[in-house]
Amino acid sequence: MSEDNTLAIETINLNYEFANHRVGLTDINLEIPWGTTNLLVGPNGAGKSTLLKILAGKSLIKKGSLKLGGFDPFEFSSDRHTHRNSDINSYITYLGTEWAANSIVKRDIPVKILIASVGGDVYSERRDELIDILDIDCDWSMQQISDGERRRVQICMGLIKPWRLLLLDEVTIDLDVIVRSKLLEYLKRECALRRCSVVYATHIFDGLGKQWCDRVIHLDEGKKKDDIVISQIRYVVAKTEDEKRVKIDNQAVSVPLAETLHPLALHWLAGDLLERGSREEQRLRMEHARKGWDNERDGRYFDADSAKLSSYFISTRSKPGPS
C-alpha cells in the first residue's frame, strides 16, 4: 500500500440507508490524509457512528464510493482485491462504546490475561507504554473495577497492535481528564511517527485545540455541514458581544477564547497521581494497611471461640426501657 500517493480515507457521494429505509448518510465527500488527527462533531443522531462503522467495514454501502489507503475495502471481485482487503483491514482499529457494556468483560477475568490474549506479549513495548499512559493495574479483576477502568482496558487492548487507521466512537467518555489528555498526546505522537490517521467522534472538546486536531468535520442529519482544516481557525480575545460570536467565512473561522476548568482539573489530578505514586507503590501501601488491620484485629478484639466478641455485644445490648 503506497504511503505517498494515497489518502487514508476518500469518499465520494457516500450514502447509507438503514433497513427501515431511514436515511443515515447523504452524499458524504471526504479526503483525509495519512498522518492526521480528525475530529468528528455533531449532535446525537447526526450520523457519526454510522460513518465510523462504514469506515470500519461493519456496514456495507450501496451508493457512492469509499477508498481506504487507495482502494475499495468492499471490493471482492478478484483474489487480488480480496488479498488487499485483508491487508487494509489489518491496519484498521475501531473502538466503540458497546464493549464495556458486554457482560463477558465484567466477569472475574484478570486484566493481564485479556491484554496477553490480544498480543500483549508480542508487542511488549507498546503494551508497557499503554499500561503506563492509561494507568492500568494488570492485577485488576474485570469484575471488581469501575466502568472507567474497564474502558481503559478496552483502549489498551485495542491499541496494542500497530494500526494505521484508528476510529474512535465516544470511547473516552469514561476517562478522567488526565488519562484522556495523556492518551490524546500518545495518539498524536503515533500519527506523527508512524504516519497513521485518527478519526475521533466525541462530545467532549476540552484539550482538543490546535495542538491536537488537524481537521474538524461537522455532521448533522446525515449530511456534512462543515469540513475545516485547523489552520483556518483563529482564537480571538472577545471584548464585545459581537466578538463573542463564532464567525465563519470561506477563508477562516474566528472562535472566541473560551473559559474552561480543564487546566485546573488537569493540575489537580496530576498532583493526585504524584501523591499516589506508582501502582506498585500503591499496592505496597494497601498491603501494609491490610496487615495493620489484621494485627489490630487479631488477639485484641477477637479470639478463636469468639467469646470476647459475644460478651461485648451482650454487654452493649440496649436494655429495655420502662414499660
N, C-alpha and C positions, 0 to 999 in steps of 0.2 A: 504494500500500500504506500503510495507516494506521500511524503510529508510536505513536499514543496508546492505541488500544483493542485491540491485538493482542499476542500473545505471540510471541517468537522461535520457540519450539518448544512444541507442545502434543500429547501423545499420550494416547490413551485405550485401555486394554487392548490395546496393541500386541503382536502375536505374530509370530514368524518361524520357519519350518521349512525346513531345508536340503533339497536334492534327495534325499538319502539318508534323509529323514524324521527326522533328528536335530533335536531342538528347539533353536533358537538363542536365542529370547527368549520370555518368557511374561508376559503382562499387565503391560506396562511403562506406567506412568502418569507423565507429566512435565508440568510447567508452568514453562518457563524464560523469564523476561522479557528484553526488549531491554536492552542496556547492562550486561550481566553477564558475569563470568568464572566458568566452571563446570568443576569437576574431576571426571573420571570415574575411579573407583577400583575395582579388582577383580583377582583372580588371572588367570593365563593361562587362556583358555577361558571367561571369565566372560560374554562377550557384548559387550564394549566395542567391538571393531572392527566387529562385526555391526551394532550400533546406529548407529555413526557412518556406516557405508556406506549404511544405510537413510536416514538423515537427508540424506546427500549425493545420494540418488537413484540409487545404484549397485545397490541391491537392492530388489525390489518386495515389499510386504507384501500378504497375502491376508486377514488378520484383524486387526481393530482399526482405529483411525483415527489419522491423523497430519496436523497442520497446521503449516505454516511461515509465519510472518507472517500468519496468519489464514485460510489456505486449504490445501486438499489438493494437494500438488505432483504427485500421480499422477493427478489428475482431468483427462481429456482429452475429456470428453463434448461440449464445445462450443468454438467459436472463442474465446469469452471466456476460458474456463478455460485453453485452450492458450496464449493470449497471456500470461495471468497466470503460468502455469507457466514460460514462458520468462523472464519478468520476475524471478521469485523465484530461478531458477537462476543468473541473472547476479549475484546477491548472495551465493551460497554458494561458499566455497572449502574444499576438502578436501585435506589433505596427509597422506599415509600413508607407510609405510616402503618400499614397493615401488620407488619411483623411483630411489633411489641404487644399487640392485642391477641396474638395467637397463644392459645392455652399451652401448646407444646413448650414454648420458651419460658413458661412460668413454672415448670417442673423443677425438681431438685437435681439440676444438672450443673456440674462445676463449670465455671466460665472458662477455665483453662482447656477443658475438653472441647467446648464449642469452638474456641479460637484455633486449636490444633486441627480440628476437622475441616477447616477451610484453607489450610496451607500455612498455619502459623509457624510450623517448624521449618518449612521450606523458605519462607520469606521472613526469617527471624529478625533481620534489621528493621524492616518495615513494621513488623509486629511490635517490637520493643518501643519504637518511636510512637506508634499509635497508642499503645498502652499508657505511655507517659503523657501524651497530649490529652487523651480522654480520661485520664486519672482513674484507671481501672485496677481493681484488685483481682488478680487471677484466682484467688481462693474464694471469691464470692460464689454463692449458690444462686442460680437464676430464680429460685423460689423465694428467696429471702431479701431480694434487693428491690429498690424503687423503680417506677416506670422510667424515670430519667436515667438511672444506672443501666437498665435494660437497653435503653436507646443507645447509650454509649457502646455497649457490647455489640449491638447490631451494626453500628457505624464502623467499629473496629473490624468486625468480620467482613464487612463489605469492601473495605479499603485495603485489606492486606495484600491481595493480589494486584499487581500493577494494572492500571486501567488507562485507556486513552480518552474515553468519553464518560463523564460521570453525570448522572441525572439524579437530582435530589428533590424529593417532593415532601416538603414540610418536616423533614426528619430532625431538624434542630430545635423543634418547638419545646421539647422537654429538657433541653440542656441549660445549665446555668450560664451566666454571661461570660465567665472566664473560660470555661471549656469550649463554648461556642466560638469565642474570639480566637483561641489557640487553634481550633480546628480550621477556621477560615484562613488563618495565616498559613497553615500547613497546605491547604488546597491551593492557595495562591502560589506557594513555592513549587508544588508539583507541576502546575501548569507552566511555570517559567522554566523549570529544569528539564522536564520530560516532554514539553510541547503537547500537553493534554488540554482538554477543554471541560468546563463545568457548566451545566445549566441548572440553576437553583431556584426553585419556587418557594416563596416564603411570604409571610405577613409581618415578619419582624425585621425591621430595617436598621436598627441600631448597629453601628460598626460596619455598615456596608456603603461607605463613601467611595471617593475616588481611589483610595489606596487599595481597595479590594476589587471593585467592579469595573469591568471593561465595557459592559453594554447593559442597557435596561430595555426589556421587551414588555410591553403592556398589552394584555389581552382583556377583552370584555365581550360577553355573549358570543364566544367562539370566534371573534374577529381580532386581528392585530390592529390595535389603535395607535400605538407608538412604538418606535424602534430607535433608540437613542444611544449613540456612542458616547462614552463617559467624557470624552474631551469636549463635547458640546455643552456640558453642564458647568455653570459657574455659580459659586455661592456668594451671596451678597449680604452685607450688613444692612438690615432693614431699619430705616429711620422713620418712614412714613407708612401709612396704611396701604398706599399703593405699592410700595416696595415689599410689603409683606405677602403680596400675591405672587404665585408662580407665573412666570411669563415664558411662553414658548413661541418661537418663530422657526423659520426654515434653517437658520444658521446656528442658533444657540438656545439654551434653556437657562433661565435665571431662577435660582432657588434661594429663598431667604435662609440664613443660618438658623438652625433650629436649637431650641433649648432642650437638652436631654440629660437624664441622670445616668446614662450609660457609663461615662468615665468614672463617676463616683462609685457605682456598683462594682465596676471592674477593679478599682483601687481597693475597696473593702474586701472583695473575695480573694484578691491576690494576697492581701495581708493574712486572711484566714488560712490560706494554703501554706504560707511561710510558717505560721504559728503551728499548724498541724504537723508539718514535716512530711517525709515520705510515707508511703503506705506501710513500709516495713517498720518505720519508727512508730506509726500509729498502732500497728499490730502489737508491738512490744509494750506500749503503754497500756493497751487494753488487756493484754495478758497479765501485766503486773497488777492492774486494778482487780482482775478476777481473782488472782492469788491472794491479794489483800482481803477481798471479800470472803474468800474461803477460810483464811486464817482467823478472821474476826468471828466467823460463824462457828467454826469447829471448836468445841471444848468450852466456849464461854457461854453460849446461849442454848446449845443442844447437846444431848448425849445419845448414846446408842439406843436406849429404850424410850427416848423422848419423854422421860418422867419430868424433867425440868420444864419442858415446853408445856406439858399438860397442866402441871401445877401452876405455871404462870398464868395460863388462860383462866384456870379456875379462880385464882386469887383476884384477877382483874375483871371477872364477870360482873356485870351490873346487878346490883341487888334490887329486889322488887321494892317498889315504893309502898307507902301506907295504903291499905285498902280503903 
